[in-house]
Amino acid sequence: MAFSMKTTANARVQVKQQASRNGRIAAARPVAKHVSLSARRQVASGLNTNTLAKANVRASISSNRSPLVVSASIFSKKDKNRTVIITGASSGLGKATVAALNNAGGHHIVMAVRDAAKAEQVAQELGLPAKSYSILELQLDSFESVKTFVRKFKATGRQLDCLCCNAAVYLPNQPVPTFTPDGYEESVQVNHLSHFLLCRLLMADLAKSKNDPRMIIVGSITGNTNTVGGGAVAPFANLGDLKGLEAMIDGEQKSMMDGKEYWGAKCYKDSKLANMMTVLQLHDRYHEDTGITFSSMYPGCIAETALFRQKRGWFRWFFPIFMKFVTGGYVSQEEAGERLAQVVSSEDCSESGVYWAWNGGAKTVGWYDFSMGGVRGAGGAGGKVFKCNPSAECRDKVLGDKLWELSEEAVGMTGNGLFSKKGGSRKVMAGAGK
């Protein structure tokens, strides 16, 4: 399928491709390549000053081990199931979505995960039939891992029908940022940039699907300032003029996309805003030519998810109670998984360029509706799916264009879908990753 690639790359992008991009210096990579994210977070939190050194020793021992990857022989090219890639499929919302799609039937689920052994345990726990799933390793803190994942998926010969970008990190309690081996603040790369790269590398493959192709990036009310959670609870998502992301690309050790001082909770909110803006950009640039349905969604407040692992024990105990009985925003992991599964496959969510939500989309605090026997309006349990209006900043076309251009620079791709020299291969997007 021919693409009509809409590009808005300006002169700054073209000039700095050769100069500034080559200026990514070693100082912008303050951690060793194979050190685990958890080890880096402990160092950033000041929990254990010896953790990083110990992690390096363990990494040197384990780096030669082959990752557990389910054999490509289980991929049947003849079955008619829709093939769905889900990042972060072994826990939280991702795991619940795998369960929901398995219950619905008609899907082959590719679990894109950091820990393949854990994913296999989850598959067994959920009772997934042997040929209904596969597991491929994906480390979202590494652009090279994203490219390797894409190559391995393409080698299976399966036709991709849906890409669901779900995985995310939330680091609210860290006093200082952690950086990836590629030199970016962890939330920026894991939540936004690596998913951006994954979407770009799999675009042409997804466009070949004749089975309702969809591309989804999970959003959040925290990135929408026109909601209670995003507009009434500080910090507020705001990308500013993206000077911080621009500085990161130039090799500076900046931690916030807006260029301000590090604030872990805001990093997450900003990355979710970037996710939702990316979906609108994808729709504007590719929907008409590819037929792919691009969408985002808010699953509700999954107050018991591991996303809150950095919060204190009292908070993890109290937060679900507060969201369920005070705000009405609470939704179980099971129901949240059913909601994301609905966006993956339901005809109700077949419109492109939409941010989907349920039960009021958390635009207001909840109130008890006796007619429905539950809380209405806070985005929590119950209610029907509807098209929710994202914030004005999310819909800012000028800012969205700039975010797109900078994201292309960050991952090493030019506006026409080619890899830059720094990104390695100069193959066209349709062949990238092979």
JOMONOR-V442145 format. One record per residue. N is the residue number from 1. RES is the residue in one letter. SS is DSSP state (a for helix, b for strand, c for the rest). PHI is phi in whole degrees, -180 to 180 (NA if undefined). OMEGA is omega in degrees with one decimal (none if undefined). Layout:
n:N res:RES ss:SS phi:PHI omega:OMEGA
n:N res:RES ss:SS phi:PHI omega:OMEGA
This chain:
n:1 res:M ss:c phi:NA omega:-178.2
n:2 res:A ss:c phi:-76 omega:178.5
n:3 res:F ss:c phi:-107 omega:168.6
n:4 res:S ss:c phi:-109 omega:-173.9
n:5 res:M ss:c phi:-78 omega:177.9
n:6 res:K ss:c phi:-86 omega:-177.9
n:7 res:T ss:c phi:-124 omega:176.9
n:8 res:T ss:c phi:-128 omega:-177.6
n:9 res:A ss:c phi:-61 omega:-178.2
n:10 res:N ss:c phi:-101 omega:-176.0
n:11 res:A ss:a phi:-63 omega:-179.6
n:12 res:R ss:a phi:-62 omega:179.1
n:13 res:V ss:a phi:-62 omega:-175.2
n:14 res:Q ss:a phi:-68 omega:-177.7
n:15 res:V ss:a phi:-69 omega:-174.8
n:16 res:K ss:a phi:-75 omega:178.4
n:17 res:Q ss:a phi:-59 omega:-178.3
n:18 res:Q ss:a phi:-91 omega:-173.1
n:19 res:A ss:c phi:-94 omega:-172.8
n:20 res:S ss:a phi:-64 omega:-178.1
n:21 res:R ss:a phi:-65 omega:175.9
n:22 res:N ss:a phi:-77 omega:-177.9
n:23 res:G ss:a phi:-92 omega:176.0
n:24 res:R ss:c phi:-70 omega:-170.9
n:25 res:I ss:c phi:-93 omega:-177.4
n:26 res:A ss:a phi:-60 omega:-179.1
n:27 res:A ss:a phi:-64 omega:179.1
n:28 res:A ss:a phi:-82 omega:-179.9
n:29 res:R ss:c phi:-126 omega:-170.8
n:30 res:P ss:c phi:-78 omega:-179.0
n:31 res:V ss:c phi:-127 omega:180.0
n:32 res:A ss:c phi:-71 omega:-172.5
n:33 res:K ss:c phi:-60 omega:-172.6
n:34 res:H ss:c phi:-97 omega:-180.0
n:35 res:V ss:c phi:-74 omega:-175.7
n:36 res:S ss:c phi:-66 omega:177.8
n:37 res:L ss:a phi:-62 omega:-178.0
n:38 res:S ss:a phi:-62 omega:178.7
n:39 res:A ss:a phi:-65 omega:179.7
n:40 res:R ss:a phi:-65 omega:-179.8
n:41 res:R ss:a phi:-66 omega:179.2
n:42 res:Q ss:a phi:-64 omega:177.8
n:43 res:V ss:a phi:-64 omega:-179.7
n:44 res:A ss:a phi:-63 omega:-179.1
n:45 res:S ss:a phi:-84 omega:-179.6
n:46 res:G ss:c phi:72 omega:-176.2
n:47 res:L ss:c phi:-77 omega:-176.3
n:48 res:N ss:c phi:-157 omega:-175.4
n:49 res:T ss:c phi:-71 omega:179.4
n:50 res:N ss:c phi:-95 omega:-174.2
n:51 res:T ss:a phi:-61 omega:-176.2
n:52 res:L ss:a phi:-62 omega:-179.8
n:53 res:A ss:a phi:-64 omega:179.0
n:54 res:K ss:a phi:-64 omega:-179.9
n:55 res:A ss:a phi:-63 omega:177.8
n:56 res:N ss:a phi:-62 omega:178.8
n:57 res:V ss:a phi:-65 omega:179.6
n:58 res:R ss:a phi:-63 omega:-178.6
n:59 res:A ss:a phi:-64 omega:-179.3
n:60 res:S ss:a phi:-66 omega:178.8
n:61 res:I ss:a phi:-80 omega:-172.4
n:62 res:S ss:a phi:-90 omega:-173.1
n:63 res:S ss:c phi:-64 omega:-179.3
n:64 res:N ss:c phi:-89 omega:179.5
n:65 res:R ss:c phi:-77 omega:177.3
n:66 res:S ss:c phi:-77 omega:179.2
n:67 res:P ss:c phi:-67 omega:176.8
n:68 res:L ss:c phi:-71 omega:178.8
n:69 res:V ss:c phi:-131 omega:179.2
n:70 res:V ss:c phi:-62 omega:-175.5
n:71 res:S ss:c phi:-58 omega:179.9
n:72 res:A ss:a phi:-67 omega:-178.4
n:73 res:S ss:a phi:-66 omega:179.9
n:74 res:I ss:a phi:-76 omega:179.8
n:75 res:F ss:c phi:-77 omega:177.3
n:76 res:S ss:c phi:-90 omega:-179.0
n:77 res:K ss:c phi:-78 omega:-175.3
n:78 res:K ss:c phi:-100 omega:-178.1
n:79 res:D ss:c phi:-73 omega:-174.6
n:80 res:K ss:c phi:-104 omega:178.0
n:81 res:N ss:c phi:-66 omega:172.7
n:82 res:R ss:b phi:-73 omega:178.0
n:83 res:T ss:b phi:-90 omega:-175.9
n:84 res:V ss:b phi:-123 omega:172.6
n:85 res:I ss:b phi:-91 omega:177.4
n:86 res:I ss:b phi:-125 omega:175.7
n:87 res:T ss:b phi:-81 omega:-178.1
n:88 res:G ss:c phi:67 omega:-171.4
n:89 res:A ss:c phi:-85 omega:-174.2
n:90 res:S ss:c phi:-102 omega:179.2
n:91 res:S ss:c phi:-155 omega:173.2
n:92 res:G ss:a phi:53 omega:-178.0
n:93 res:L ss:a phi:-60 omega:179.9
n:94 res:G ss:a phi:-61 omega:179.1
n:95 res:K ss:a phi:-62 omega:180.0
n:96 res:A ss:a phi:-64 omega:178.3
n:97 res:T ss:a phi:-71 omega:174.9
n:98 res:V ss:a phi:-58 omega:-180.0
n:99 res:A ss:a phi:-62 omega:-178.6
n:100 res:A ss:a phi:-65 omega:179.1
n:101 res:L ss:a phi:-68 omega:176.9
n:102 res:N ss:a phi:-65 omega:178.4
n:103 res:N ss:a phi:-65 omega:179.9
n:104 res:A ss:a phi:-73 omega:-177.6
n:105 res:G ss:c phi:78 omega:175.6
n:106 res:G ss:c phi:82 omega:-179.3
n:107 res:H ss:b phi:-134 omega:166.3
n:108 res:H ss:b phi:-106 omega:-172.2
n:109 res:I ss:b phi:-101 omega:173.6
n:110 res:V ss:b phi:-97 omega:-178.5
n:111 res:M ss:b phi:-86 omega:-179.7
n:112 res:A ss:b phi:-94 omega:-166.7
n:113 res:V ss:b phi:-139 omega:174.7
n:114 res:R ss:c phi:-75 omega:-173.5
n:115 res:D ss:c phi:-116 omega:-175.9
n:116 res:A ss:a phi:-67 omega:179.6
n:117 res:A ss:a phi:-64 omega:177.0
n:118 res:K ss:a phi:-63 omega:179.7
n:119 res:A ss:a phi:-63 omega:177.6
n:120 res:E ss:a phi:-64 omega:177.0
n:121 res:Q ss:a phi:-63 omega:178.5
n:122 res:V ss:a phi:-64 omega:179.1
n:123 res:A ss:a phi:-59 omega:178.0
n:124 res:Q ss:a phi:-67 omega:178.6
n:125 res:E ss:a phi:-60 omega:-178.3
n:126 res:L ss:a phi:-82 omega:179.7
n:127 res:G ss:c phi:71 omega:-179.4
n:128 res:L ss:c phi:-70 omega:175.2
n:129 res:P ss:c phi:-58 omega:-170.8
n:130 res:A ss:a phi:-54 omega:-175.9
n:131 res:K ss:a phi:-99 omega:-179.7
n:132 res:S ss:a phi:-97 omega:-177.9
n:133 res:Y ss:b phi:-151 omega:170.9
n:134 res:S ss:b phi:-147 omega:-176.0
n:135 res:I ss:b phi:-128 omega:175.8
n:136 res:L ss:b phi:-131 omega:-179.1
n:137 res:E ss:b phi:-71 omega:177.2
n:138 res:L ss:c phi:-147 omega:176.2
n:139 res:Q ss:c phi:-104 omega:-173.8
n:140 res:L ss:c phi:-75 omega:174.4
n:141 res:D ss:c phi:-88 omega:-178.5
n:142 res:S ss:c phi:-140 omega:176.0
n:143 res:F ss:a phi:-63 omega:180.0
n:144 res:E ss:a phi:-65 omega:177.0
n:145 res:S ss:a phi:-65 omega:176.9
n:146 res:V ss:a phi:-61 omega:179.9
n:147 res:K ss:a phi:-65 omega:178.4
n:148 res:T ss:a phi:-64 omega:177.2
n:149 res:F ss:a phi:-58 omega:-179.0
n:150 res:V ss:a phi:-63 omega:178.6
n:151 res:R ss:a phi:-61 omega:-178.8
n:152 res:K ss:a phi:-67 omega:178.0
n:153 res:F ss:a phi:-66 omega:179.7
n:154 res:K ss:a phi:-59 omega:-178.4
n:155 res:A ss:a phi:-66 omega:179.4
n:156 res:T ss:a phi:-73 omega:-180.0
n:157 res:G ss:c phi:82 omega:179.3
n:158 res:R ss:c phi:-76 omega:174.7
n:159 res:Q ss:c phi:-88 omega:178.7
n:160 res:L ss:b phi:-76 omega:179.2
n:161 res:D ss:b phi:-117 omega:179.1
n:162 res:C ss:b phi:-154 omega:172.5
n:163 res:L ss:b phi:-113 omega:-178.5
n:164 res:C ss:b phi:-116 omega:-178.4
n:165 res:C ss:b phi:-90 omega:-172.0
n:166 res:N ss:c phi:-113 omega:-172.0
n:167 res:A ss:c phi:-60 omega:178.4
n:168 res:A ss:c phi:-162 omega:172.0
n:169 res:V ss:c phi:-118 omega:180.0
n:170 res:Y ss:c phi:-134 omega:-171.6
n:171 res:L ss:c phi:-125 omega:-172.4
n:172 res:P ss:c phi:-75 omega:-171.7
n:173 res:N ss:c phi:-102 omega:-179.6
n:174 res:Q ss:c phi:-80 omega:178.8
n:175 res:P ss:c phi:-75 omega:178.5
n:176 res:V ss:c phi:-132 omega:-176.5
n:177 res:P ss:c phi:-77 omega:167.3
n:178 res:T ss:c phi:-109 omega:-177.3
n:179 res:F ss:b phi:-118 omega:178.9
n:180 res:T ss:c phi:-83 omega:175.6
n:181 res:P ss:c phi:-59 omega:178.1
n:182 res:D ss:c phi:-83 omega:174.2
n:183 res:G ss:c phi:94 omega:-177.8
n:184 res:Y ss:c phi:-109 omega:173.7
n:185 res:E ss:b phi:-57 omega:-169.3
n:186 res:E ss:a phi:-58 omega:-178.9
n:187 res:S ss:a phi:-63 omega:-179.2
n:188 res:V ss:a phi:-62 omega:-176.8
n:189 res:Q ss:a phi:-78 omega:-176.3
n:190 res:V ss:a phi:-64 omega:-174.8
n:191 res:N ss:a phi:-79 omega:-173.8
n:192 res:H ss:a phi:-112 omega:-168.2
n:193 res:L ss:a phi:-63 omega:-178.9
n:194 res:S ss:a phi:-68 omega:174.7
n:195 res:H ss:a phi:-69 omega:175.1
n:196 res:F ss:a phi:-59 omega:178.8
n:197 res:L ss:a phi:-64 omega:179.8
n:198 res:L ss:a phi:-61 omega:178.3
n:199 res:C ss:a phi:-61 omega:-178.6
n:200 res:R ss:a phi:-65 omega:-176.7
n:201 res:L ss:a phi:-70 omega:-177.8
n:202 res:L ss:a phi:-103 omega:-176.7
n:203 res:M ss:a phi:-59 omega:-176.6
n:204 res:A ss:a phi:-65 omega:178.3
n:205 res:D ss:a phi:-65 omega:-179.2
n:206 res:L ss:a phi:-65 omega:-178.8
n:207 res:A ss:a phi:-65 omega:179.6
n:208 res:K ss:c phi:-81 omega:-177.1
n:209 res:S ss:c phi:-66 omega:173.9
n:210 res:K ss:c phi:-106 omega:-171.9
n:211 res:N ss:c phi:-124 omega:174.6
n:212 res:D ss:c phi:59 omega:-177.6
n:213 res:P ss:c phi:-66 omega:-179.7
n:214 res:R ss:b phi:-140 omega:175.1
n:215 res:M ss:b phi:-131 omega:-172.5
n:216 res:I ss:b phi:-126 omega:170.1
n:217 res:I ss:b phi:-123 omega:-177.0
n:218 res:V ss:b phi:-67 omega:179.5
n:219 res:G ss:c phi:-103 omega:-179.7
n:220 res:S ss:c phi:-166 omega:174.8
n:221 res:I ss:a phi:-67 omega:-178.0
n:222 res:T ss:a phi:-66 omega:176.4
n:223 res:G ss:a phi:-93 omega:179.3
n:224 res:N ss:c phi:-112 omega:-177.2
n:225 res:T ss:c phi:-78 omega:176.4
n:226 res:N ss:c phi:-96 omega:176.6
n:227 res:T ss:c phi:-122 omega:178.9
n:228 res:V ss:a phi:-65 omega:-177.8
n:229 res:G ss:a phi:-68 omega:-177.4
n:230 res:G ss:a phi:-97 omega:-175.6
n:231 res:G ss:a phi:-110 omega:-178.3
n:232 res:A ss:c phi:-117 omega:-177.7
n:233 res:V ss:c phi:-121 omega:178.6
n:234 res:A ss:c phi:-72 omega:-0.8
n:235 res:P ss:c phi:-77 omega:-177.7
n:236 res:F ss:c phi:-105 omega:179.0
n:237 res:A ss:c phi:-63 omega:178.8
n:238 res:N ss:c phi:-163 omega:-178.2
n:239 res:L ss:c phi:-90 omega:-178.6
n:240 res:G ss:c phi:57 omega:176.6
n:241 res:D ss:c phi:-104 omega:176.9
n:242 res:L ss:c phi:64 omega:178.8
n:243 res:K ss:a phi:-64 omega:179.2
n:244 res:G ss:a phi:-67 omega:177.4
n:245 res:L ss:a phi:-64 omega:177.9
n:246 res:E ss:a phi:-61 omega:179.2
n:247 res:A ss:a phi:-68 omega:176.9
n:248 res:M ss:a phi:-58 omega:-179.4
n:249 res:I ss:a phi:-64 omega:179.6
n:250 res:D ss:c phi:-78 omega:176.5
n:251 res:G ss:c phi:98 omega:178.4
n:252 res:E ss:c phi:-82 omega:-177.7
n:253 res:Q ss:c phi:-86 omega:176.0
n:254 res:K ss:c phi:-93 omega:-174.7
n:255 res:S ss:c phi:-116 omega:-177.6
n:256 res:M ss:c phi:-123 omega:-178.9
n:257 res:M ss:c phi:-65 omega:178.1
n:258 res:D ss:c phi:-86 omega:177.0
n:259 res:G ss:c phi:87 omega:-177.0
n:260 res:K ss:c phi:-88 omega:-177.6
n:261 res:E ss:c phi:-67 omega:-175.2
n:262 res:Y ss:c phi:-62 omega:174.7
n:263 res:W ss:c phi:-147 omega:-171.9
n:264 res:G ss:a phi:-55 omega:-179.3
n:265 res:A ss:a phi:-64 omega:179.7
n:266 res:K ss:a phi:-70 omega:175.8
n:267 res:C ss:a phi:-55 omega:179.1
n:268 res:Y ss:a phi:-64 omega:-178.3
n:269 res:K ss:a phi:-61 omega:178.1
n:270 res:D ss:a phi:-63 omega:-179.8
n:271 res:S ss:a phi:-67 omega:177.7
n:272 res:K ss:a phi:-70 omega:173.8
n:273 res:L ss:a phi:-61 omega:178.5
n:274 res:A ss:a phi:-62 omega:177.0
n:275 res:N ss:a phi:-59 omega:-176.7
n:276 res:M ss:a phi:-70 omega:175.6
n:277 res:M ss:a phi:-66 omega:178.6
n:278 res:T ss:a phi:-62 omega:178.8
n:279 res:V ss:a phi:-61 omega:179.0
n:280 res:L ss:a phi:-65 omega:176.2
n:281 res:Q ss:a phi:-65 omega:178.3
n:282 res:L ss:a phi:-59 omega:179.1
n:283 res:H ss:a phi:-62 omega:-177.9
n:284 res:D ss:a phi:-63 omega:-173.4
n:285 res:R ss:a phi:-87 omega:-168.3
n:286 res:Y ss:a phi:-126 omega:-172.4
n:287 res:H ss:a phi:-60 omega:-175.8
n:288 res:E ss:a phi:-60 omega:-175.8
n:289 res:D ss:a phi:-87 omega:-175.3
n:290 res:T ss:a phi:-106 omega:-175.6
n:291 res:G ss:c phi:79 omega:178.9
n:292 res:I ss:c phi:-73 omega:173.8
n:293 res:T ss:b phi:-89 omega:179.2
n:294 res:F ss:b phi:-104 omega:-178.3
n:295 res:S ss:b phi:-154 omega:172.7
n:296 res:S ss:b phi:-128 omega:-177.6
n:297 res:M ss:b phi:-161 omega:171.7
n:298 res:Y ss:c phi:-113 omega:-173.9
n:299 res:P ss:c phi:-79 omega:-171.7
n:300 res:G ss:c phi:103 omega:-179.1
n:301 res:C ss:b phi:-82 omega:178.4
n:302 res:I ss:c phi:-88 omega:-166.9
n:303 res:A ss:c phi:-69 omega:-177.4
n:304 res:E ss:c phi:-106 omega:-178.4
n:305 res:T ss:c phi:-75 omega:177.7
n:306 res:A ss:a phi:-68 omega:177.0
n:307 res:L ss:a phi:-57 omega:-178.0
n:308 res:F ss:a phi:-97 omega:-174.9
n:309 res:R ss:c phi:-61 omega:179.9
n:310 res:Q ss:c phi:-83 omega:179.2
n:311 res:K ss:c phi:-75 omega:-179.5
n:312 res:R ss:c phi:-68 omega:-176.8
n:313 res:G ss:a phi:-58 omega:-178.9
n:314 res:W ss:a phi:-63 omega:-179.9
n:315 res:F ss:a phi:-67 omega:-179.0
n:316 res:R ss:a phi:-64 omega:176.6
n:317 res:W ss:a phi:-78 omega:-172.8
n:318 res:F ss:a phi:-81 omega:-172.1
n:319 res:F ss:a phi:-58 omega:177.8
n:320 res:P ss:a phi:-61 omega:178.7
n:321 res:I ss:a phi:-65 omega:-179.7
n:322 res:F ss:a phi:-62 omega:-178.0
n:323 res:M ss:a phi:-69 omega:-178.0
n:324 res:K ss:a phi:-80 omega:-170.4
n:325 res:F ss:a phi:-106 omega:-179.9
n:326 res:V ss:a phi:-108 omega:-177.1
n:327 res:T ss:a phi:-89 omega:-176.9
n:328 res:G ss:c phi:78 omega:-177.5
n:329 res:G ss:c phi:-89 omega:-173.9
n:330 res:Y ss:b phi:-69 omega:170.8
n:331 res:V ss:c phi:-141 omega:-179.7
n:332 res:S ss:c phi:-71 omega:177.4
n:333 res:Q ss:a phi:-61 omega:-179.9
n:334 res:E ss:a phi:-61 omega:-179.5
n:335 res:E ss:a phi:-68 omega:177.3
n:336 res:A ss:a phi:-62 omega:177.3
n:337 res:G ss:a phi:-64 omega:177.2
n:338 res:E ss:a phi:-65 omega:178.8
n:339 res:R ss:a phi:-66 omega:179.0
n:340 res:L ss:a phi:-66 omega:176.4
n:341 res:A ss:a phi:-62 omega:176.7
n:342 res:Q ss:a phi:-63 omega:178.6
n:343 res:V ss:a phi:-69 omega:178.6
n:344 res:V ss:a phi:-68 omega:-167.4
n:345 res:S ss:a phi:-135 omega:-174.2
n:346 res:S ss:c phi:-78 omega:174.1
n:347 res:E ss:a phi:-64 omega:179.6
n:348 res:D ss:a phi:-64 omega:-176.2
n:349 res:C ss:a phi:-119 omega:-175.4
n:350 res:S ss:c phi:-92 omega:178.9
n:351 res:E ss:c phi:-83 omega:-177.3
n:352 res:S ss:c phi:-89 omega:177.2
n:353 res:G ss:c phi:77 omega:-174.0
n:354 res:V ss:b phi:-116 omega:171.4
n:355 res:Y ss:b phi:-103 omega:-173.4
n:356 res:W ss:b phi:-90 omega:177.0
n:357 res:A ss:b phi:-150 omega:-178.1
n:358 res:W ss:b phi:-134 omega:169.9
n:359 res:N ss:a phi:50 omega:174.5
n:360 res:G ss:a phi:91 omega:176.4
n:361 res:G ss:a phi:64 omega:178.3
n:362 res:A ss:a phi:59 omega:175.8
n:363 res:K ss:c phi:-77 omega:178.2
n:364 res:T ss:c phi:-138 omega:169.4
n:365 res:V ss:c phi:-71 omega:-175.3
n:366 res:G ss:c phi:-79 omega:172.0
n:367 res:W ss:b phi:-139 omega:-175.9
n:368 res:Y ss:b phi:-78 omega:179.9
n:369 res:D ss:b phi:-107 omega:-177.2
n:370 res:F ss:c phi:-65 omega:-178.7
n:371 res:S ss:c phi:-68 omega:179.4
n:372 res:M ss:c phi:-104 omega:178.0
n:373 res:G ss:c phi:69 omega:-179.4
n:374 res:G ss:b phi:-171 omega:-178.7
n:375 res:V ss:b phi:-82 omega:-179.0
n:376 res:R ss:b phi:-117 omega:167.5
n:377 res:G ss:c phi:98 omega:-173.9
n:378 res:A ss:c phi:-101 omega:178.7
n:379 res:G ss:c phi:83 omega:-177.9
n:380 res:G ss:c phi:-82 omega:-173.0
n:381 res:A ss:c phi:-59 omega:177.2
n:382 res:G ss:c phi:86 omega:178.7
n:383 res:G ss:c phi:86 omega:-179.9
n:384 res:K ss:c phi:-102 omega:179.0
n:385 res:V ss:b phi:-68 omega:177.1
n:386 res:F ss:b phi:-150 omega:178.3
n:387 res:K ss:b phi:-80 omega:-176.6
n:388 res:C ss:b phi:-100 omega:-178.5
n:389 res:N ss:c phi:-88 omega:178.2
n:390 res:P ss:c phi:-71 omega:-175.6
n:391 res:S ss:c phi:-66 omega:179.8
n:392 res:A ss:c phi:-62 omega:179.3
n:393 res:E ss:c phi:-66 omega:177.8
n:394 res:C ss:c phi:-60 omega:-177.7
n:395 res:R ss:c phi:-93 omega:-179.6
n:396 res:D ss:c phi:-71 omega:-174.2
n:397 res:K ss:a phi:-65 omega:-179.0
n:398 res:V ss:a phi:-64 omega:178.8
n:399 res:L ss:a phi:-65 omega:178.7
n:400 res:G ss:a phi:-63 omega:177.4
n:401 res:D ss:a phi:-62 omega:-179.0
n:402 res:K ss:a phi:-66 omega:177.0
n:403 res:L ss:a phi:-60 omega:179.2
n:404 res:W ss:a phi:-61 omega:-178.0
n:405 res:E ss:a phi:-62 omega:-179.9
n:406 res:L ss:a phi:-67 omega:178.1
n:407 res:S ss:a phi:-65 omega:175.0
n:408 res:E ss:a phi:-60 omega:178.2
n:409 res:E ss:a phi:-62 omega:-175.9
n:410 res:A ss:a phi:-61 omega:-177.1
n:411 res:V ss:a phi:-91 omega:176.1
n:412 res:G ss:c phi:85 omega:179.1
n:413 res:M ss:b phi:-123 omega:176.9
n:414 res:T ss:c phi:-90 omega:-174.9
n:415 res:G ss:c phi:-62 omega:-177.9
n:416 res:N ss:c phi:-94 omega:174.9
n:417 res:G ss:c phi:90 omega:178.2
n:418 res:L ss:c phi:-93 omega:170.7
n:419 res:F ss:b phi:-74 omega:172.7
n:420 res:S ss:c phi:-77 omega:177.9
n:421 res:K ss:c phi:-59 omega:-179.2
n:422 res:K ss:c phi:-65 omega:179.9
n:423 res:G ss:c phi:-75 omega:177.8
n:424 res:G ss:c phi:101 omega:-176.0
n:425 res:S ss:c phi:-62 omega:175.8
n:426 res:R ss:c phi:-107 omega:178.1
n:427 res:K ss:c phi:-71 omega:178.8
n:428 res:V ss:c phi:-67 omega:-174.7
n:429 res:M ss:a phi:-55 omega:-177.3
n:430 res:A ss:a phi:-63 omega:-179.5
n:431 res:G ss:a phi:-108 omega:-177.1
n:432 res:A ss:c phi:-65 omega:177.1
n:433 res:G ss:c phi:90 omega:-179.3
n:434 res:K ss:c phi:-78 omega:none
